[in-house]
Amino acid sequence: MLLPSLRFVASCGCRNAGRGFQSQRTHLRQWVLKRGQTTSTLAVETGTAQSAAATVPNAATNRIVGKWLVGCSGLVLGAVVLGGVTRLTESGLSMVDWHLVKEMKPPQSQAEWEAEFAKYQQFPEFKILNHDMTLTEFKFIFYMEWGHRMWGRLVGLAYILPTMYFWRKGYFTRSMKGRVLGLCGFVFFQGLLGWYMVKSGLEEKPESYDIPRVSQYRLASHLGSALLLYCASLWTGLTLMLTPNQFVETRRLTQLRRFAKGTGGLVFLTALSGAFVAGLDAGLVYNSFPKMGDRWIPEDLLAFSPALKNVFENPTTVQFDHRILAISSLAAITGLYFYSRRLLLPRRAKIAIGCLTAMAYTQVALGISTLLLYVPTPLAATHQSGSVALLTFAIWVLAELRRVAK
């Protein structure tokens, strides 16, 4: 009896041991399979992450493009300021021809300077206004205009060369490609418009007894196109660089955005009206404030016929309109400031509106001082630069208040 019992126990133990060994092998096989699946999943996820990091454009490349465009807008600002100084020093008609490459090198020898001066003497500005000018005085106004033109070429290179590089690197989206092509084309158009403006001051006008000057219409077009280029570059750059603010959309916020857009448009129009003031030397008439002479509304406000001609060609009307636009801009910006205090805005937006308001009062003070002191060149140049600074803060406010697409 004992022997059969031992055989039965031994056989059962072997069968159980075999089942246990097979169970362990099964668990080991499942663990190996799961381990392989996990490794494969991690490899796929790592590859996906690396692929996403290598995709362009992305947030990092957008910041790079944004900084580039803001830098370009700074160069355009420099061109506007330098152009204003060139206008105030009456240097814009010193270079009587235009060559893209040839004029990049100014006259070097005495003979070259005399030849350039001889060309200038053939045109109305020398014959009527500067007939007693010396060669030394001519060199000053020549270098002023030459510097302005060379700065314009620098602006063109600053737009075109990085555009080619970023395009090749794939930093632009489809919509951004259209924008940068438009900006580069606008730079080229701006250069042609500048020469078209200068030509208007080189033309003989036997029927006119006025001093030679460029057409105020062409001057306003040249300045207006520069301001448009500046605003477009700055706006695009800021929207790429700045993290969008998260707003709770309300009716008051919508009204604030509309108010800010209207105020920005008014600031732009005021700056553009300054081109007509400069083109007609309208700052040299009625050098008093707040009245124009002894009257609130001058007698010769509508001296020209038809009446619409006064808006663009009568120095008195041009100065009067600039005053009205400047005061309206100041009132609108003040209203925007007080209205914004009723809303809960992000810190950056509050700072932008505060800077816009402070610059508006500074600009009005500069304008009044320039008028009362009979337009001294340093103060007038500061006032012209202030108009672009005011426009800069207006663009910043709009960038901070922009609606973000969901």
C-alpha positions as CSV (number, residue, x, y, z in Angstrom):
1,M,0.0,0.0,0.0
2,L,2.7,2.4,0.8
3,L,4.5,2.1,-2.5
4,P,1.5,2.9,-4.8
5,S,0.7,5.9,-2.6
6,L,4.2,7.3,-3.0
7,R,4.0,6.8,-6.7
8,F,0.7,8.7,-6.9
9,V,2.2,11.7,-4.8
10,A,5.3,11.8,-6.9
11,S,3.4,11.8,-10.2
12,C,1.1,14.6,-8.9
13,G,4.1,16.7,-7.8
14,C,5.8,16.3,-11.2
15,R,2.6,17.4,-13.0
16,N,2.2,20.4,-10.7
17,A,5.9,21.4,-11.2
18,G,5.5,21.2,-15.0
19,R,2.4,23.4,-14.8
20,G,4.3,25.9,-12.6
21,F,7.2,26.0,-15.0
22,Q,4.9,26.5,-18.0
23,S,3.1,29.3,-16.1
24,Q,6.4,31.0,-15.4
25,R,7.4,30.8,-19.0
26,T,4.0,32.3,-20.0
27,H,4.4,35.2,-17.6
28,L,8.0,35.8,-18.8
29,R,6.9,35.8,-22.5
30,Q,4.1,38.4,-21.7
31,W,6.5,40.6,-19.8
32,V,9.0,40.6,-22.7
33,L,6.2,41.5,-25.2
34,K,4.9,44.3,-23.0
35,R,8.5,45.6,-22.6
36,G,9.0,45.6,-26.4
37,Q,5.7,47.5,-26.9
38,T,6.6,50.1,-24.3
39,T,10.0,50.6,-25.9
40,S,8.5,51.0,-29.3
41,T,5.9,53.5,-28.0
42,L,8.6,55.6,-26.4
43,A,10.6,55.5,-29.6
44,V,7.6,56.7,-31.6
45,E,6.8,59.4,-29.1
46,T,10.4,60.6,-29.0
47,G,10.6,60.7,-32.8
48,T,7.3,62.6,-32.9
49,A,8.5,65.2,-30.4
50,Q,11.8,65.7,-32.3
51,S,9.8,66.1,-35.5
52,A,7.5,68.7,-33.9
53,A,10.5,70.5,-32.5
54,A,12.1,70.7,-36.0
55,T,8.9,72.0,-37.6
56,V,9.0,75.6,-38.8
57,P,7.5,78.1,-38.4
58,N,7.0,77.8,-34.6
59,A,6.9,80.1,-31.6
60,A,10.7,80.5,-31.6
61,T,10.9,81.4,-35.3
62,N,7.9,83.8,-35.0
63,R,9.8,85.7,-32.3
64,I,12.9,85.9,-34.5
65,V,10.8,87.2,-37.4
66,G,9.0,89.6,-35.1
67,K,12.2,91.1,-33.8
68,W,13.5,91.5,-37.4
69,L,10.3,93.4,-38.4
70,V,10.4,95.6,-35.3
71,G,14.1,96.4,-36.1
72,C,13.1,97.2,-39.7
73,S,10.4,99.6,-38.4
74,G,13.1,101.3,-36.3
75,L,15.1,101.9,-39.5
76,V,12.0,103.3,-41.2
77,L,11.6,105.6,-38.2
78,G,15.2,106.8,-38.7
79,A,14.5,107.5,-42.4
80,V,11.4,109.6,-41.5
81,V,13.3,111.6,-38.9
82,L,16.3,112.1,-41.2
83,G,13.9,113.1,-44.0
84,G,12.3,115.7,-41.8
85,V,15.7,117.2,-40.9
86,T,16.6,117.2,-44.6
87,R,13.4,119.1,-45.3
88,L,14.0,121.6,-42.4
89,T,17.5,122.4,-43.6
90,E,16.3,122.8,-47.2
91,S,18.7,120.1,-48.4
92,G,16.4,117.9,-50.4
93,L,17.1,119.5,-53.8
94,S,20.9,119.4,-53.6
95,M,21.2,116.2,-55.5
96,V,19.6,116.8,-58.9
97,D,19.8,113.3,-60.3
98,W,19.2,109.8,-59.1
99,H,21.4,106.6,-59.6
100,L,20.9,103.4,-57.6
101,V,24.6,102.5,-57.4
102,K,26.6,105.4,-58.8
103,E,25.5,108.0,-56.3
104,M,26.4,105.7,-53.3
105,K,29.9,107.2,-53.5
106,P,29.9,111.0,-52.9
107,P,32.3,113.3,-54.7
108,Q,35.9,112.8,-53.6
109,S,38.1,115.4,-55.3
110,Q,37.8,119.1,-55.7
111,A,37.0,118.7,-59.4
112,E,34.1,116.3,-58.6
113,W,32.7,118.7,-56.0
114,E,32.8,121.6,-58.5
115,A,31.1,119.5,-61.2
116,E,28.3,118.5,-58.7
117,F,27.9,122.1,-57.6
118,A,27.8,123.2,-61.3
119,K,24.9,120.9,-61.9
120,Y,23.0,122.3,-58.8
121,Q,23.5,125.8,-60.1
122,Q,21.4,125.0,-63.2
123,F,18.2,124.5,-61.2
124,P,15.7,126.9,-59.7
125,E,16.7,126.6,-56.0
126,F,20.1,128.0,-56.7
127,K,19.0,130.6,-59.1
128,I,16.2,132.0,-56.9
129,L,17.0,131.1,-53.3
130,N,20.7,130.2,-53.0
131,H,22.4,132.2,-55.7
132,D,25.1,133.4,-53.3
133,M,25.8,129.9,-51.8
134,T,29.5,128.8,-51.5
135,L,30.9,125.4,-52.2
136,T,31.3,124.7,-48.5
137,E,27.7,125.5,-47.9
138,F,26.7,123.3,-50.8
139,K,28.7,120.4,-49.3
140,F,26.6,120.5,-46.1
141,I,23.2,120.3,-47.9
142,F,24.6,117.7,-50.3
143,Y,25.7,115.4,-47.4
144,M,22.3,115.8,-45.7
145,E,20.4,114.6,-48.8
146,W,23.1,111.9,-49.6
147,G,22.8,110.6,-46.0
148,H,19.0,110.4,-46.4
149,R,19.3,108.4,-49.6
150,M,21.9,106.1,-48.3
151,W,19.7,105.4,-45.3
152,G,16.9,104.5,-47.6
153,R,19.1,101.9,-49.3
154,L,20.0,100.5,-45.9
155,V,16.3,100.1,-45.2
156,G,15.8,98.3,-48.5
157,L,18.7,95.8,-47.7
158,A,17.3,95.3,-44.2
159,Y,14.0,94.1,-45.6
160,I,15.2,92.2,-48.7
161,L,18.2,90.2,-47.5
162,P,16.6,88.7,-44.3
163,T,13.4,88.0,-46.3
164,M,15.4,85.8,-48.6
165,Y,17.1,84.0,-45.7
166,F,14.0,83.4,-43.6
167,W,12.1,82.3,-46.7
168,R,14.7,79.7,-47.5
169,K,14.7,78.5,-43.8
170,G,10.9,78.1,-43.9
171,Y,10.2,80.6,-41.2
172,F,7.2,82.1,-43.0
173,T,3.7,80.8,-43.1
174,R,1.7,81.2,-46.4
175,S,0.0,84.4,-45.1
176,M,3.3,85.8,-43.8
177,K,5.0,85.3,-47.2
178,G,2.4,87.6,-48.8
179,R,3.0,90.2,-46.0
180,V,6.8,90.3,-46.4
181,L,6.6,90.4,-50.1
182,G,4.2,93.3,-49.8
183,L,6.6,95.1,-47.4
184,C,9.6,94.6,-49.7
185,G,7.6,95.9,-52.7
186,F,6.5,98.9,-50.6
187,V,10.1,99.7,-49.8
188,F,10.9,99.8,-53.5
189,F,7.8,101.9,-54.2
190,Q,8.9,104.3,-51.5
191,G,12.2,104.9,-53.1
192,L,10.6,105.7,-56.5
193,L,8.1,108.0,-54.8
194,G,10.9,109.9,-53.1
195,W,12.6,110.7,-56.4
196,Y,9.2,111.6,-57.9
197,M,8.8,114.1,-55.1
198,V,12.3,115.6,-55.5
199,K,11.7,116.1,-59.3
200,S,8.7,118.4,-58.5
201,G,11.2,120.8,-56.9
202,L,13.6,120.8,-59.8
203,E,11.1,121.9,-62.4
204,E,11.1,125.4,-63.8
205,K,8.0,127.4,-63.0
206,P,8.1,130.8,-64.8
207,E,4.6,131.7,-63.7
208,S,5.4,131.2,-60.0
209,Y,7.2,133.8,-57.8
210,D,7.3,131.5,-54.8
211,I,10.5,129.9,-53.6
212,P,11.3,126.5,-55.1
213,R,10.0,123.6,-53.1
214,V,8.7,120.2,-53.7
215,S,5.0,119.6,-54.2
216,Q,3.1,119.3,-50.9
217,Y,1.0,116.6,-52.5
218,R,4.0,114.5,-53.3
219,L,5.6,115.2,-50.0
220,A,2.5,114.0,-48.2
221,S,2.4,110.9,-50.4
222,H,6.1,110.2,-49.6
223,L,5.6,110.6,-45.9
224,G,2.3,108.8,-45.8
225,S,3.7,105.7,-47.6
226,A,6.7,105.7,-45.1
227,L,4.2,105.8,-42.2
228,L,2.2,103.0,-43.7
229,L,5.3,100.9,-44.1
230,Y,6.3,101.7,-40.5
231,C,2.9,100.9,-39.1
232,A,2.6,97.6,-41.0
233,S,6.1,96.5,-40.0
234,L,5.7,97.4,-36.3
235,W,2.2,95.9,-36.1
236,T,3.3,92.6,-37.6
237,G,6.4,92.4,-35.5
238,L,4.6,93.1,-32.3
239,T,1.9,90.6,-32.9
240,L,4.6,87.9,-33.5
241,M,6.6,88.9,-30.5
242,L,4.1,89.6,-27.8
243,T,2.1,86.9,-26.1
244,P,-1.6,87.7,-26.7
245,N,-3.5,88.9,-23.7
246,Q,-6.4,86.8,-22.5
247,F,-9.5,88.9,-22.2
248,V,-13.0,88.3,-20.9
249,E,-15.0,89.5,-23.9
250,T,-17.5,92.2,-22.8
251,R,-19.4,95.0,-24.5
252,R,-17.1,97.6,-22.9
253,L,-14.0,95.8,-24.2
254,T,-15.4,95.8,-27.7
255,Q,-16.1,99.6,-27.4
256,L,-12.6,100.2,-26.1
257,R,-11.1,98.4,-29.1
258,R,-13.2,100.5,-31.5
259,F,-12.3,103.6,-29.6
260,A,-8.6,102.7,-29.8
261,K,-8.8,102.0,-33.6
262,G,-10.5,105.4,-34.2
263,T,-7.9,107.2,-32.1
264,G,-5.1,105.5,-34.0
265,G,-6.6,106.6,-37.3
266,L,-6.8,110.2,-36.0
267,V,-3.2,110.2,-34.9
268,F,-2.1,108.9,-38.3
269,L,-4.2,111.6,-40.1
270,T,-2.7,114.3,-37.8
271,A,0.8,113.2,-38.7
272,L,0.0,113.2,-42.4
273,S,-1.4,116.7,-42.2
274,G,2.0,117.7,-40.8
275,A,3.4,117.0,-44.3
276,F,1.3,119.7,-45.8
277,V,2.4,122.1,-43.0
278,A,6.0,121.3,-43.9
279,G,5.5,121.4,-47.6
280,L,3.9,124.9,-47.5
281,D,6.0,126.3,-44.6
282,A,2.7,126.8,-42.9
283,G,4.4,126.9,-39.5
284,L,5.7,130.4,-40.3
285,V,2.2,132.0,-40.5
286,Y,0.2,133.0,-37.4
287,N,2.9,132.2,-34.8
288,S,0.5,132.5,-31.8
289,F,-1.6,130.2,-29.7
290,P,-4.4,129.4,-29.0
291,K,-5.7,132.2,-31.3
292,M,-4.4,132.7,-34.9
293,G,-3.4,136.4,-34.6
294,D,-6.3,138.2,-32.9
295,R,-9.0,135.8,-34.1
296,W,-10.0,132.3,-33.4
297,I,-10.8,131.8,-37.1
298,P,-8.5,133.8,-39.4
299,E,-10.0,136.0,-42.1
300,D,-8.0,134.4,-44.9
301,L,-9.1,130.8,-44.0
302,L,-11.0,130.5,-47.3
303,A,-9.0,133.0,-49.5
304,F,-8.6,130.5,-52.4
305,S,-11.2,129.5,-54.9
306,P,-12.6,126.9,-55.1
307,A,-13.0,126.4,-51.3
308,L,-11.6,122.9,-51.4
309,K,-8.3,124.2,-52.7
310,N,-7.7,125.9,-49.3
311,V,-7.4,122.6,-47.5
312,F,-4.3,121.6,-49.4
313,E,-2.8,124.8,-50.7
314,N,-3.6,127.7,-48.4
315,P,-0.9,127.8,-45.6
316,T,-3.4,129.4,-43.2
317,T,-6.0,126.7,-43.7
318,V,-3.4,123.9,-43.6
319,Q,-2.1,125.2,-40.2
320,F,-5.7,125.6,-38.9
321,D,-6.6,122.1,-39.9
322,H,-3.4,120.7,-38.3
323,R,-4.3,122.5,-35.0
324,I,-7.8,121.1,-35.1
325,L,-6.6,117.6,-35.7
326,A,-3.9,117.8,-33.0
327,I,-6.4,119.0,-30.4
328,S,-8.9,116.3,-31.5
329,S,-6.2,113.6,-31.2
330,L,-5.3,114.9,-27.7
331,A,-9.0,114.8,-26.6
332,A,-9.5,111.3,-28.1
333,I,-6.4,109.9,-26.3
334,T,-7.5,111.5,-23.0
335,G,-10.9,110.0,-23.4
336,L,-9.4,106.6,-24.2
337,Y,-7.2,106.8,-21.0
338,F,-10.2,107.6,-18.7
339,Y,-12.4,105.0,-20.4
340,S,-9.7,102.3,-20.0
341,R,-9.5,102.9,-16.3
342,R,-13.1,101.6,-16.0
343,L,-12.0,98.2,-17.2
344,L,-9.8,95.4,-15.8
345,L,-7.0,95.3,-18.3
346,P,-3.7,93.4,-18.3
347,R,-0.6,95.3,-17.0
348,R,1.0,95.7,-20.4
349,A,-2.1,97.2,-21.9
350,K,-2.4,99.7,-19.1
351,I,1.3,100.7,-19.6
352,A,0.8,101.1,-23.3
353,I,-2.2,103.4,-22.9
354,G,-0.4,105.4,-20.2
355,C,2.6,105.9,-22.5
356,L,0.3,107.0,-25.4
357,T,-1.4,109.6,-23.1
358,A,1.9,111.0,-21.8
359,M,3.3,111.2,-25.4
360,A,0.2,113.0,-26.6
361,Y,0.6,115.8,-24.1
362,T,4.3,116.0,-24.8
363,Q,3.7,116.2,-28.5
364,V,1.2,119.0,-28.2
365,A,3.6,121.0,-26.0
366,L,6.4,120.5,-28.6
367,G,4.0,121.7,-31.4
368,I,3.0,124.8,-29.5
369,S,6.6,125.6,-28.6
370,T,7.7,125.1,-32.2
371,L,5.0,127.5,-33.4
372,L,5.7,130.2,-30.9
373,L,9.4,130.2,-31.5
374,Y,9.1,130.5,-35.3
375,V,10.1,126.9,-36.1
376,P,13.7,126.5,-34.9
377,T,15.2,123.5,-36.7
378,P,16.1,121.3,-33.6
379,L,12.7,121.8,-32.0
380,A,10.8,121.3,-35.3
381,A,12.7,118.1,-35.9
382,T,11.9,116.9,-32.4
383,H,8.2,117.7,-33.0
384,Q,8.2,115.7,-36.3
385,S,9.9,112.8,-34.5
386,G,7.3,113.0,-31.7
387,S,4.5,112.4,-34.2
388,V,6.0,109.0,-35.1
389,A,6.6,108.2,-31.5
390,L,2.9,108.9,-30.8
391,L,1.9,106.7,-33.7
392,T,4.2,104.0,-32.2
393,F,2.4,104.0,-28.9
394,A,-1.0,103.9,-30.7
395,I,0.1,100.7,-32.6
396,W,1.3,99.2,-29.3
397,V,-2.1,99.8,-27.7
398,L,-3.8,98.2,-30.6
399,A,-1.5,95.2,-30.4
400,E,-2.2,94.8,-26.7
401,L,-6.0,95.0,-27.2
402,R,-6.2,92.8,-30.3
403,R,-8.7,90.0,-30.3
404,V,-7.1,86.5,-30.4
405,A,-8.7,84.0,-32.8
406,K,-9.8,80.8,-31.0
